[in-house]
Amino acid sequence: MEDGGEHEMHPMPVVLGMSATANRFNTLIKNIDASYQHCIVTADDVRSSGLLKDRIVITYPEDTEKNNEMVLLEAATDEWLKKCSRWYQYTYEQHYANVDPVLVIQVQAGSGSVVSRTNLDDALAKVEEKCGSKFKAGEVVHCFGDSGSIEINGLSVPHVNASDIAGNHKIKVVFFKESLSTGWDCPRAETMMSFAVRNDPTYIAQLLGRMVRTPLQMRVQRDEFLNDVKLYLPHF
């Protein structure tokens, strides 16, 4: 084509779309003059391969007027500590590398110089109280858009990229706002507490998808507890 001429874009002969949340893609292709075919892979199909947890257990208050977020955070921490203990026992007995489960805490966005509307100091203090000890440097990280370390409850909490969490087994607790909802793969994420308010079905499905993957890429036969993932979502 000569320089300065209009760029003519030819239609793509084939477009492959693969997603666990395909509603937006399906809406897009309906507006295109082309034929399309669906190939549906059910969750049961994937689960039978050992890549997905058996159950997603969601905890939320039935009476939102009496909602106490910190009580749910305590419950989430108890669940996470139990997961740490049971995974250690299972991997030790089976001679596998320890899973080192991660507690994921989603907080509300802030504004201006305020990092988050969630009280981060109180949240970390509550987790440490349930653990019975203080976290060490590098065990708590954040994935906020602002890079660099921030201080939470007297602890220097560094920023990490979401892609670096899975391979860093020193990390125990992750604070995030939005960055983990899509494109993040960390099967060690075993328990989640969210302070955020969400009602978009696609967003919720994408976020839950981060939490349902099996750490060992197989179903655990000797401990059914390890085949579940528990989420504490008071505002979903």
C-alpha positions as CSV (number, residue, x, y, z in Angstrom):
1,M,0.0,0.0,0.0
2,E,1.3,3.4,-0.9
3,D,2.4,5.8,1.8
4,G,-0.4,8.2,2.8
5,G,-3.1,5.9,1.7
6,E,-5.9,4.7,3.9
7,H,-5.1,1.6,5.9
8,E,-7.5,-1.1,4.9
9,M,-8.1,-3.7,7.6
10,H,-9.3,-7.1,6.4
11,P,-11.6,-9.1,8.5
12,M,-10.0,-11.8,10.7
13,P,-10.8,-15.2,9.3
14,V,-11.1,-16.8,12.7
15,V,-11.3,-15.4,16.2
16,L,-11.0,-17.6,19.2
17,G,-12.3,-16.4,22.5
18,M,-11.8,-18.3,25.8
19,S,-13.1,-17.0,29.1
20,A,-14.7,-18.2,32.3
21,T,-16.8,-15.0,32.1
22,A,-17.8,-14.8,28.5
23,N,-20.9,-12.5,28.7
24,R,-19.1,-9.4,27.4
25,F,-17.4,-11.3,24.6
26,N,-20.7,-12.9,23.6
27,T,-22.4,-9.4,23.6
28,L,-19.6,-8.1,21.3
29,I,-19.7,-10.8,18.7
30,K,-23.5,-10.6,18.5
31,N,-23.0,-7.1,16.9
32,I,-20.7,-8.5,14.3
33,D,-21.9,-9.9,11.0
34,A,-20.3,-13.3,11.4
35,S,-21.2,-16.9,12.3
36,Y,-19.9,-18.3,15.6
37,Q,-19.9,-21.5,17.5
38,H,-19.9,-22.2,21.3
39,C,-17.8,-24.9,23.0
40,I,-18.8,-25.0,26.6
41,V,-16.5,-26.6,29.2
42,T,-18.4,-26.9,32.4
43,A,-17.0,-26.3,35.9
44,D,-17.5,-30.0,36.6
45,D,-15.3,-30.9,33.7
46,V,-12.5,-28.8,35.0
47,R,-13.1,-29.9,38.6
48,S,-12.8,-33.6,37.5
49,S,-9.3,-32.8,36.3
50,G,-8.3,-31.7,39.8
51,L,-7.7,-28.1,38.9
52,L,-10.7,-26.6,40.8
53,K,-11.8,-26.8,44.5
54,D,-14.8,-28.9,45.2
55,R,-16.7,-26.1,47.0
56,I,-16.7,-22.3,47.4
57,V,-18.1,-21.5,50.8
58,I,-19.2,-17.9,51.1
59,T,-19.8,-16.2,54.5
60,Y,-21.8,-13.0,54.8
61,P,-24.1,-11.5,57.5
62,E,-27.8,-12.1,57.0
63,D,-28.5,-8.9,58.8
64,T,-26.5,-6.2,57.1
65,E,-27.5,-3.6,59.7
66,K,-25.6,-5.6,62.3
67,N,-22.6,-6.3,60.1
68,N,-19.3,-6.3,61.9
69,E,-16.4,-6.5,59.4
70,M,-13.7,-7.1,62.0
71,V,-15.6,-10.1,63.4
72,L,-15.6,-11.6,59.9
73,L,-11.9,-10.7,59.5
74,E,-11.3,-12.7,62.7
75,A,-13.2,-15.6,61.3
76,A,-11.2,-15.4,58.1
77,T,-8.0,-15.4,60.0
78,D,-9.0,-18.5,62.0
79,E,-9.9,-20.2,58.8
80,W,-6.6,-19.3,57.2
81,L,-4.6,-20.5,60.3
82,K,-6.4,-23.8,60.1
83,K,-5.6,-24.1,56.4
84,C,-1.9,-23.4,57.2
85,S,-1.9,-26.2,59.8
86,R,-3.8,-28.7,57.7
87,W,-1.8,-28.1,54.5
88,Y,1.5,-28.4,56.5
89,Q,0.4,-31.7,57.9
90,Y,-0.8,-33.1,54.6
91,T,2.3,-32.0,52.6
92,Y,4.6,-33.3,55.3
93,E,2.9,-36.7,55.3
94,Q,2.9,-37.0,51.5
95,H,6.4,-35.6,51.1
96,Y,5.3,-32.6,49.1
97,A,6.6,-29.1,49.3
98,N,4.5,-27.1,51.7
99,V,1.7,-25.0,50.1
100,D,2.1,-22.0,52.4
101,P,-1.4,-20.6,52.1
102,V,-2.0,-16.9,51.6
103,L,-4.7,-14.8,53.3
104,V,-6.0,-12.2,50.8
105,I,-7.7,-9.0,52.2
106,Q,-9.5,-6.7,49.8
107,V,-9.8,-3.2,51.1
108,Q,-11.8,-0.1,49.9
109,A,-10.2,2.4,47.7
110,G,-9.1,5.7,49.2
111,S,-8.9,9.2,47.8
112,G,-6.3,11.9,47.8
113,S,-3.5,11.1,50.2
114,V,-5.7,8.4,51.9
115,V,-4.6,5.0,50.8
116,S,-7.8,3.3,51.7
117,R,-11.1,4.0,53.5
118,T,-10.5,0.7,55.3
119,N,-8.6,1.1,58.5
120,L,-5.5,-0.9,57.5
121,D,-3.9,-0.6,61.0
122,D,-6.9,-2.1,62.7
123,A,-7.2,-4.8,60.1
124,L,-3.6,-6.0,60.4
125,A,-3.7,-5.6,64.2
126,K,-6.7,-7.9,64.3
127,V,-5.0,-10.6,62.1
128,E,-1.9,-10.4,64.3
129,E,-4.0,-10.7,67.5
130,K,-5.6,-13.9,66.2
131,C,-2.1,-15.2,65.1
132,G,-0.7,-14.4,68.6
133,S,2.4,-12.8,67.1
134,K,3.7,-10.0,65.0
135,F,4.5,-10.4,61.3
136,K,8.0,-10.1,60.1
137,A,9.3,-8.0,57.2
138,G,8.2,-9.4,53.9
139,E,5.4,-11.5,55.3
140,V,2.7,-8.8,54.6
141,V,2.6,-7.1,51.2
142,H,0.3,-4.9,49.2
143,C,-0.7,-4.7,45.6
144,F,-2.1,-1.1,45.6
145,G,-1.5,0.9,42.5
146,D,0.9,3.2,44.4
147,S,4.3,1.6,44.3
148,G,6.7,1.6,47.3
149,S,6.3,0.5,50.9
150,I,3.7,1.8,53.3
151,E,3.5,1.5,57.1
152,I,0.6,-0.6,58.5
153,N,0.3,-1.0,62.2
154,G,4.1,-0.3,62.6
155,L,5.2,-2.8,59.9
156,S,6.8,-1.7,56.7
157,V,4.6,-3.3,54.0
158,P,6.3,-3.4,50.5
159,H,4.5,-3.2,47.2
160,V,4.7,-6.4,45.0
161,N,3.4,-7.1,41.6
162,A,0.5,-9.6,41.6
163,S,2.5,-11.9,39.4
164,D,5.3,-12.2,42.0
165,I,3.1,-13.5,44.8
166,A,2.8,-17.1,43.9
167,G,6.5,-17.8,43.8
168,N,7.4,-15.9,47.0
169,H,6.6,-18.3,49.8
170,K,7.6,-15.8,52.4
171,I,4.4,-13.9,51.7
172,K,1.5,-14.7,54.1
173,V,-0.9,-11.8,53.9
174,V,-1.8,-9.7,50.8
175,F,-3.7,-6.4,50.9
176,F,-5.2,-5.3,47.6
177,K,-8.0,-3.1,46.1
178,E,-8.6,-4.2,42.5
179,S,-5.4,-5.6,40.9
180,L,-6.1,-9.2,41.8
181,S,-9.5,-9.5,40.2
182,T,-8.3,-10.5,36.7
183,G,-5.2,-12.1,35.2
184,W,-3.7,-13.2,38.6
185,D,-2.7,-16.8,39.2
186,C,-1.9,-17.8,42.8
187,P,-3.3,-21.2,43.8
188,R,-1.8,-20.6,47.3
189,A,-4.6,-18.0,47.9
190,E,-6.8,-20.1,50.2
191,T,-8.8,-17.5,52.2
192,M,-10.3,-14.1,51.3
193,M,-11.8,-11.3,53.3
194,S,-13.3,-8.3,51.5
195,F,-14.2,-4.9,52.9
196,A,-15.2,-3.7,49.4
197,V,-18.8,-3.3,48.1
198,R,-19.4,-5.0,44.8
199,N,-22.6,-6.0,42.8
200,D,-21.4,-6.5,39.2
201,P,-21.8,-10.3,38.4
202,T,-18.9,-10.4,36.0
203,Y,-16.5,-8.7,38.4
204,I,-17.6,-11.0,41.2
205,A,-17.1,-14.1,39.1
206,Q,-13.7,-13.0,38.0
207,L,-12.6,-12.3,41.6
208,L,-13.9,-15.7,42.8
209,G,-12.0,-17.3,40.0
210,R,-8.8,-16.2,41.6
211,M,-9.6,-18.3,44.7
212,V,-10.9,-21.6,43.4
213,R,-7.7,-23.2,42.0
214,T,-6.1,-26.1,43.7
215,P,-2.6,-25.5,45.1
216,L,-1.3,-29.0,44.0
217,Q,-3.3,-29.1,40.8
218,M,-5.1,-32.2,42.1
219,R,-7.8,-33.1,44.5
220,V,-6.8,-34.0,48.0
221,Q,-8.0,-37.5,48.9
222,R,-7.0,-37.6,52.6
223,D,-8.5,-34.3,53.9
224,E,-11.7,-33.0,52.5
225,F,-11.2,-29.7,54.3
226,L,-8.4,-28.9,51.9
227,N,-10.8,-29.2,48.9
228,D,-12.8,-26.2,49.9
229,V,-12.1,-22.5,49.7
230,K,-13.8,-20.0,52.1
231,L,-14.6,-16.4,51.3
232,Y,-15.9,-13.7,53.6
233,L,-17.8,-11.2,51.5
234,P,-20.0,-9.0,53.7
235,H,-20.7,-6.4,50.9
236,F,-21.1,-8.6,47.8
